[in-house]
């Protein structure tokens, strides 16, 4: 009886039956991704003819090469099976009459009921798998039909454009009164026909070229016409520093001519950027990408929507500006080189930033995961002034003049890097490092 109780407790604590066939696991294998175990014979049909299959429990994808033998579980199943068989033999060999015959008759009924439940569950899952497979086939068929229709429409449009181009060529030849006129007029064109792939490549190249030109044009306008704030904002008093000493050193905002003499030329680093962000405009603009970028592998690449500049500063004074008007959520600051791939700006001991975020869209300063509300409007451009002799970093809202937002005391002597963070990868946000001229 003690052995029976131990086996029952073990069956309650450890799942020894396959969730697919509902029998004791036979040759159990472990899925490397989700750690669920099944019979090898139950999983192999799911992998047949497919590059990736789905776990029957959690639907996480896996490949046949991801199956790992679960020897410990196999040994445990074997042991339990032997104990169960021994108990069944002992039950059959019992010759003592039972005082209450109802329990003897109830056990076969319970087994039969359990078998019916297992069969019903197996049939339900089979029907669900058939339904999913049918929906998959219908969806793939619909996608293929849409693709063929789009391809046909694109080919017709390109054919029409080529016809218009030939007409323009004929008109040009006639106007120039060149010898080419008779050839175009009397003889059919001998140009080889373009294949569909060649035509699509021509259109794709033209679209990408137009996109680059528009992007350069928009960035030029953004830098040529900075946003203008109402005049009353320039008269507001600056926010006090966390430290009284730092506040005494910067009692009033500094004018542009004083700060810009320490202007630094900084650019984003493609080795320290998240794969969902893309860098353009000579590595000065970072924006959210509609699809992951195939960057080269880097041990320092961020796992969050963050990017760091390639320049570092360990001495002197340095100043740069970041245009923030094209993003609804962002952080601008500095960080130590050893910031973790998952560490967000301002949440560590050696990173400092100002941030615009939250349901109320409020401006705040962050350091060591501590927030300081600044009660200011959203800056359309943020200036960062790093004074390493005084061990301070100050953040300004830039319009025609600088308005001090916050000053931090720096507690590290290690080199610091400019860094930015973008909120919401599903949105088209961007930050741009502004060209700051020395005056």
C-alpha positions as CSV (number, residue, x, y, z in Angstrom):
1,X,0.0,0.0,0.0
2,X,2.9,2.3,0.7
3,X,4.3,1.8,-2.7
4,X,0.9,2.5,-4.2
5,X,0.6,5.8,-2.3
6,X,4.1,6.8,-3.5
7,X,3.2,6.1,-7.1
8,X,0.0,8.1,-6.9
9,X,1.9,11.1,-5.4
10,X,4.5,10.7,-8.1
11,X,1.9,10.7,-10.9
12,X,0.3,13.8,-9.4
13,X,3.7,15.6,-9.2
14,X,5.1,14.6,-12.6
15,X,3.3,14.3,-15.9
16,X,4.3,10.8,-17.2
17,X,1.6,10.6,-19.9
18,X,2.0,12.0,-23.4
19,X,-0.4,14.9,-23.9
20,X,-0.8,13.8,-27.5
21,X,-1.7,10.1,-27.2
22,X,-2.6,10.2,-23.4
23,X,-0.6,7.0,-22.8
24,X,2.6,6.5,-20.7
25,X,5.5,8.2,-22.5
26,X,7.3,5.9,-24.9
27,X,10.8,6.9,-26.0
28,X,10.1,10.4,-24.7
29,X,11.8,13.4,-26.4
30,X,12.1,17.0,-25.1
31,X,11.4,20.1,-27.2
32,X,14.4,22.4,-26.8
33,X,12.3,25.6,-27.1
34,X,9.3,25.1,-24.7
35,X,10.6,22.0,-22.7
36,X,7.5,20.0,-23.3
37,X,7.9,16.2,-23.6
38,X,6.0,13.8,-26.0
39,X,6.4,10.3,-27.4
40,X,8.9,10.3,-30.3
41,X,6.4,8.4,-32.4
42,X,3.7,11.1,-31.8
43,X,5.9,14.0,-32.9
44,X,7.6,12.6,-35.9
45,X,4.4,12.6,-38.1
46,X,4.0,16.3,-37.3
47,X,7.5,17.0,-38.7
48,X,7.0,15.0,-41.9
49,X,7.2,17.2,-45.0
50,X,7.4,20.5,-43.0
51,X,10.4,22.8,-42.2
52,X,8.8,23.7,-38.9
53,X,6.1,22.1,-36.8
54,X,4.2,23.4,-33.7
55,X,4.1,22.1,-30.2
56,X,0.7,20.5,-29.5
57,X,0.5,22.2,-26.1
58,X,1.8,25.8,-26.6
59,X,2.0,26.0,-30.4
60,X,5.7,27.2,-30.3
61,X,7.6,26.3,-33.4
62,X,10.3,23.6,-33.6
63,X,12.3,21.6,-36.1
64,X,13.0,17.9,-36.1
65,X,16.6,18.6,-35.1
66,X,15.3,20.3,-31.9
67,X,14.1,16.9,-30.4
68,X,16.2,15.9,-27.5
69,X,16.0,12.4,-25.8
70,X,14.6,12.7,-22.3
71,X,16.4,9.8,-20.7
72,X,15.6,10.8,-17.1
73,X,11.9,10.9,-17.9
74,X,12.2,7.6,-19.8
75,X,13.8,5.9,-16.8
76,X,11.1,7.3,-14.5
77,X,8.3,6.1,-16.8
78,X,9.8,2.6,-16.9
79,X,10.0,2.4,-13.2
80,X,6.5,3.6,-12.6
81,X,5.2,1.2,-15.3
82,X,6.8,-1.8,-13.5
83,X,5.3,-0.7,-10.2
84,X,1.8,-0.3,-11.8
85,X,2.1,-3.8,-13.4
86,X,3.1,-5.3,-10.0
87,X,0.1,-3.7,-8.4
88,X,-2.3,-5.0,-11.1
89,X,-0.9,-8.5,-10.6
90,X,-1.3,-8.3,-6.8
91,X,-4.9,-7.2,-7.3
92,X,-5.6,-10.1,-9.6
93,X,-4.1,-12.6,-7.2
94,X,-6.0,-11.4,-4.2
95,X,-8.4,-14.2,-3.0
96,X,-9.9,-12.6,0.0
97,X,-13.6,-11.7,-0.5
98,X,-14.3,-8.0,-0.3
99,X,-16.7,-6.9,2.5
100,X,-18.3,-4.5,0.1
101,X,-18.7,-5.7,-3.4
102,X,-19.5,-2.3,-4.8
103,X,-15.9,-1.2,-4.8
104,X,-14.9,-4.3,-6.8
105,X,-17.5,-3.5,-9.5
106,X,-16.7,0.2,-9.5
107,X,-13.0,-0.1,-10.6
108,X,-13.8,-1.6,-14.1
109,X,-16.5,1.0,-14.5
110,X,-14.0,3.8,-13.7
111,X,-11.4,2.3,-16.1
112,X,-14.0,2.1,-18.9
113,X,-15.1,5.7,-18.2
114,X,-11.5,6.9,-18.3
115,X,-10.9,5.1,-21.6
116,X,-14.0,6.7,-23.1
117,X,-12.7,10.1,-22.0
118,X,-9.3,9.5,-23.5
119,X,-10.9,8.4,-26.8
120,X,-13.2,11.4,-26.9
121,X,-10.2,13.8,-26.2
122,X,-8.2,12.1,-28.9
123,X,-11.0,12.4,-31.4
124,X,-11.5,16.1,-30.5
125,X,-7.9,16.9,-31.0
126,X,-7.8,15.0,-34.3
127,X,-10.7,17.1,-35.5
128,X,-9.0,20.3,-34.4
129,X,-5.8,19.4,-36.2
130,X,-7.8,18.6,-39.4
131,X,-9.5,22.0,-39.0
132,X,-6.2,23.9,-38.6
133,X,-4.6,22.0,-41.5
134,X,-7.6,22.9,-43.7
135,X,-7.5,26.6,-42.7
136,X,-3.7,26.6,-43.4
137,X,-4.3,25.2,-46.9
138,X,-7.1,27.7,-47.7
139,X,-5.0,30.6,-46.4
140,X,-2.0,29.6,-48.5
141,X,-4.2,29.2,-51.6
142,X,-5.7,32.7,-51.1
143,X,-2.2,34.2,-50.7
144,X,-1.0,32.5,-53.8
145,X,-4.1,33.8,-55.8
146,X,-3.5,37.4,-54.5
147,X,0.2,37.2,-55.4
148,X,-0.6,36.1,-58.9
149,X,-3.2,38.9,-59.3
150,X,-0.7,41.5,-58.1
151,X,2.0,40.1,-60.3
152,X,-0.3,40.3,-63.3
153,X,-1.4,43.8,-62.5
154,X,2.3,44.9,-62.0
155,X,3.3,43.3,-65.3
156,X,0.4,45.1,-67.1
157,X,1.4,48.5,-65.6
158,X,5.1,48.0,-66.6
159,X,4.0,47.0,-70.1
160,X,2.0,50.1,-70.4
161,X,4.8,52.3,-69.1
162,X,7.2,50.7,-71.6
163,X,4.7,51.5,-74.4
164,X,4.5,55.1,-73.4
165,X,8.3,55.3,-73.2
166,X,8.6,54.0,-76.8
167,X,6.1,56.6,-77.9
168,X,8.1,59.4,-76.3
169,X,11.2,58.0,-78.0
170,X,9.5,58.2,-81.4
171,X,8.4,61.8,-80.8
172,X,11.9,62.8,-79.8
173,X,13.4,61.2,-82.9
174,X,10.9,63.0,-85.1
175,X,11.6,66.4,-83.5
176,X,15.4,66.0,-83.8
177,X,15.0,64.9,-87.5
178,X,17.6,62.3,-87.0
179,X,18.3,59.2,-89.0
180,X,16.8,57.2,-86.2
181,X,13.4,58.7,-87.3
182,X,12.9,56.3,-90.2
183,X,13.9,53.3,-88.2
184,X,11.4,54.1,-85.4
185,X,8.8,55.0,-88.0
186,X,9.0,52.2,-90.4
187,X,10.5,49.2,-88.6
188,X,9.5,47.5,-85.4
189,X,11.7,48.0,-82.4
190,X,14.5,45.4,-82.1
191,X,15.1,46.0,-78.4
192,X,15.1,42.7,-76.5
193,X,12.0,42.2,-74.3
194,X,12.6,42.7,-70.6
195,X,11.8,39.8,-68.3
196,X,9.4,40.4,-65.4
197,X,12.3,40.3,-62.8
198,X,14.2,42.9,-64.8
199,X,11.2,45.1,-65.0
200,X,10.5,44.8,-61.2
201,X,14.2,45.6,-60.5
202,X,13.9,48.8,-62.6
203,X,10.8,49.9,-60.7
204,X,12.3,48.9,-57.3
205,X,15.5,50.8,-58.0
206,X,13.6,53.9,-59.1
207,X,11.4,53.8,-55.9
208,X,14.4,53.4,-53.6
209,X,16.2,56.3,-55.3
210,X,13.1,58.5,-55.0
211,X,12.8,57.5,-51.3
212,X,16.5,58.5,-50.6
213,X,16.1,61.8,-52.3
214,X,12.9,62.6,-50.4
215,X,14.5,61.6,-47.1
216,X,17.5,63.9,-47.8
217,X,15.2,66.7,-48.8
218,X,13.1,66.4,-45.6
219,X,16.1,66.3,-43.4
220,X,17.5,69.4,-45.1
221,X,14.2,71.3,-44.4
222,X,14.2,70.1,-40.8
223,X,17.7,71.4,-40.2
224,X,17.1,74.6,-42.1
225,X,13.9,75.7,-40.3
226,X,14.1,74.8,-36.6
227,X,10.9,74.8,-34.6
228,X,10.0,78.1,-32.9
229,X,8.5,78.2,-29.4
230,X,6.4,81.1,-28.0
231,X,8.5,83.9,-26.5
232,X,7.2,83.5,-23.0
233,X,9.0,80.1,-22.7
234,X,12.4,81.8,-23.0
235,X,11.7,83.8,-19.8
236,X,11.0,80.7,-17.6
237,X,13.4,80.1,-14.8
238,X,15.6,77.0,-15.2
239,X,15.0,73.8,-13.3
240,X,17.2,73.3,-10.3
241,X,19.8,70.5,-10.2
242,X,19.6,67.5,-7.9
243,X,22.6,68.9,-6.2
244,X,22.7,72.5,-4.6
245,X,26.3,72.8,-5.7
246,X,25.4,72.1,-9.4
247,X,22.6,74.6,-9.2
248,X,24.9,77.3,-7.9
249,X,27.3,76.6,-10.8
250,X,24.5,77.1,-13.4
251,X,22.2,79.8,-12.0
252,X,21.1,80.9,-15.5
253,X,20.8,79.3,-18.9
254,X,23.9,79.7,-21.1
255,X,23.6,81.5,-24.4
256,X,24.2,79.6,-27.7
257,X,27.6,81.2,-28.4
258,X,29.0,79.9,-25.1
259,X,27.8,76.3,-25.4
260,X,28.4,75.9,-29.2
261,X,32.2,76.4,-28.8
262,X,32.3,72.9,-27.4
263,X,30.2,71.4,-30.3
264,X,31.1,67.7,-30.8
265,X,30.7,65.8,-34.1
266,X,28.9,62.6,-33.1
267,X,27.3,59.8,-35.2
268,X,25.4,56.6,-34.4
269,X,27.2,53.3,-34.2
270,X,25.8,50.4,-36.4
271,X,27.4,48.0,-33.9
272,X,25.4,49.3,-30.9
273,X,21.9,49.5,-32.4
274,X,18.8,47.3,-32.1
275,X,17.9,45.3,-35.2
276,X,14.5,47.0,-35.4
277,X,16.1,50.4,-35.8
278,X,17.8,51.7,-39.0
279,X,20.4,54.5,-39.4
280,X,20.4,57.0,-42.3
281,X,21.7,60.4,-43.3
282,X,25.4,59.7,-42.7
283,X,24.6,57.8,-39.5
284,X,22.9,60.9,-38.0
285,X,19.3,59.8,-38.1
286,X,17.8,56.7,-36.4
287,X,14.3,55.6,-37.1
288,X,12.0,52.6,-36.5
289,X,12.2,50.0,-39.3
290,X,9.2,48.2,-40.7
291,X,11.1,44.9,-40.6
292,X,14.2,43.7,-38.7
293,X,17.6,44.7,-40.3
294,X,20.1,42.0,-41.1
295,X,23.1,43.6,-39.2
296,X,26.4,41.8,-38.7
297,X,26.5,39.9,-35.4
298,X,27.8,42.0,-32.5
299,X,28.1,41.0,-28.8
300,X,27.2,44.6,-27.9
301,X,24.0,44.9,-30.0
302,X,21.1,46.2,-27.9
303,X,18.1,43.8,-27.4
304,X,15.8,46.9,-26.8
305,X,15.1,49.9,-29.1
306,X,18.2,51.7,-28.2
307,X,21.3,53.0,-30.0
308,X,24.7,54.4,-28.9
309,X,27.1,56.7,-30.7
310,X,30.6,55.6,-31.7
311,X,32.3,58.6,-30.1
312,X,33.2,58.6,-26.3
313,X,34.4,61.4,-24.0
314,X,36.6,61.1,-21.0
315,X,37.8,64.7,-20.5
316,X,36.9,68.3,-21.4
317,X,33.6,69.8,-22.4
318,X,31.4,68.5,-25.2
319,X,28.0,69.6,-26.6
320,X,25.6,68.0,-29.1
321,X,21.9,68.4,-30.0
322,X,19.2,65.8,-30.9
323,X,16.1,66.7,-32.9
324,X,13.2,64.9,-31.1
325,X,10.1,66.4,-32.9
326,X,9.5,63.3,-35.1
327,X,9.1,60.9,-32.1
328,X,6.2,60.5,-29.6
329,X,8.4,58.7,-27.1
330,X,12.2,59.0,-26.6
331,X,15.1,59.3,-24.2
332,X,18.3,61.3,-24.8
333,X,21.4,60.9,-22.6
334,X,24.8,59.5,-21.9
335,X,25.9,56.0,-20.7
336,X,29.0,54.0,-19.8
337,X,30.3,51.7,-22.5
338,X,29.5,48.6,-20.4
339,X,25.8,49.3,-20.3
340,X,23.9,46.0,-20.7
341,X,22.2,45.0,-23.9
342,X,18.9,45.0,-22.0
343,X,19.6,48.1,-19.8
344,X,17.5,51.1,-20.6
345,X,18.9,54.7,-20.3
346,X,18.6,56.2,-16.9
347,X,17.9,52.8,-15.2
348,X,21.5,52.0,-14.2
349,X,24.1,53.6,-12.0
350,X,26.2,54.8,-14.9
351,X,23.6,56.3,-17.3
352,X,21.7,59.6,-17.2
353,X,18.9,60.9,-19.5
354,X,15.9,63.1,-20.0
355,X,12.8,61.2,-21.3
356,X,9.4,62.1,-22.9
357,X,7.0,59.2,-22.3
358,X,4.0,58.0,-20.4
359,X,0.2,58.2,-20.8
360,X,0.2,61.8,-19.9
361,X,3.2,62.6,-22.1
362,X,5.3,64.1,-19.4
363,X,9.0,65.1,-19.4
364,X,11.2,63.6,-16.7
365,X,14.9,63.0,-15.8
366,X,16.2,59.5,-15.0
367,X,19.2,58.1,-13.1
368,X,19.6,54.8,-11.2
369,X,16.0,54.0,-12.0
370,X,14.8,57.1,-10.1
371,X,12.5,59.6,-11.9
372,X,12.4,63.3,-11.5
373,X,9.4,65.1,-13.1
374,X,10.4,68.3,-14.9
375,X,6.9,69.8,-15.6
376,X,8.0,71.1,-19.0
377,X,6.5,71.0,-22.5
378,X,8.0,68.5,-24.9
379,X,11.3,69.8,-26.3
380,X,11.5,69.7,-30.1
381,X,15.3,69.7,-29.8
382,X,17.4,68.6,-26.8
383,X,20.9,69.9,-26.1
384,X,23.4,67.8,-24.1
385,X,26.3,69.6,-22.4
386,X,28.9,67.3,-20.8
387,X,31.4,68.9,-18.4
388,X,33.8,66.2,-17.3
389,X,36.0,68.5,-15.2
390,X,33.0,69.5,-13.1
391,X,31.6,66.0,-13.4
392,X,28.1,67.2,-14.6
393,X,25.9,66.6,-17.5
394,X,23.1,69.2,-18.4
395,X,20.1,68.9,-20.6
396,X,18.6,71.9,-22.5
397,X,15.5,72.6,-24.5
398,X,16.7,74.3,-27.6
399,X,14.8,77.0,-29.5
400,X,16.5,80.3,-30.3
401,X,18.1,80.1,-26.9
402,X,18.9,77.3,-24.4
403,X,16.5,76.6,-21.5
404,X,18.1,74.4,-18.8
405,X,15.9,71.4,-18.1
406,X,18.1,69.4,-15.6
407,X,21.6,68.9,-14.4
408,X,23.1,65.7,-13.0
409,X,26.3,65.1,-11.1
410,X,28.3,62.3,-12.7
411,X,29.7,59.6,-10.4
412,X,32.0,57.8,-12.8
413,X,35.4,58.6,-14.3
414,X,35.0,56.1,-17.2
415,X,34.4,57.3,-20.8
416,X,30.8,58.2,-21.6
417,X,28.9,57.7,-24.9
418,X,25.9,59.7,-26.3
419,X,22.9,57.4,-26.4
420,X,19.2,57.5,-27.4
421,X,16.1,55.3,-26.9
422,X,13.0,55.2,-29.0
423,X,9.6,54.1,-27.8
424,X,7.2,51.9,-29.7
425,X,8.7,49.8,-32.5
426,X,5.3,49.7,-34.3
427,X,5.4,53.4,-34.8
428,X,7.5,55.4,-37.3
429,X,9.5,57.5,-34.9
430,X,12.9,59.0,-35.5
431,X,15.7,61.0,-33.8
432,X,18.3,63.1,-35.6
433,X,21.7,64.4,-34.4
434,X,21.7,68.0,-35.4
435,X,24.8,69.8,-36.9
436,X,25.9,72.2,-34.3
437,X,28.3,74.9,-35.7
438,X,31.1,76.3,-33.5
439,X,30.7,80.0,-32.9
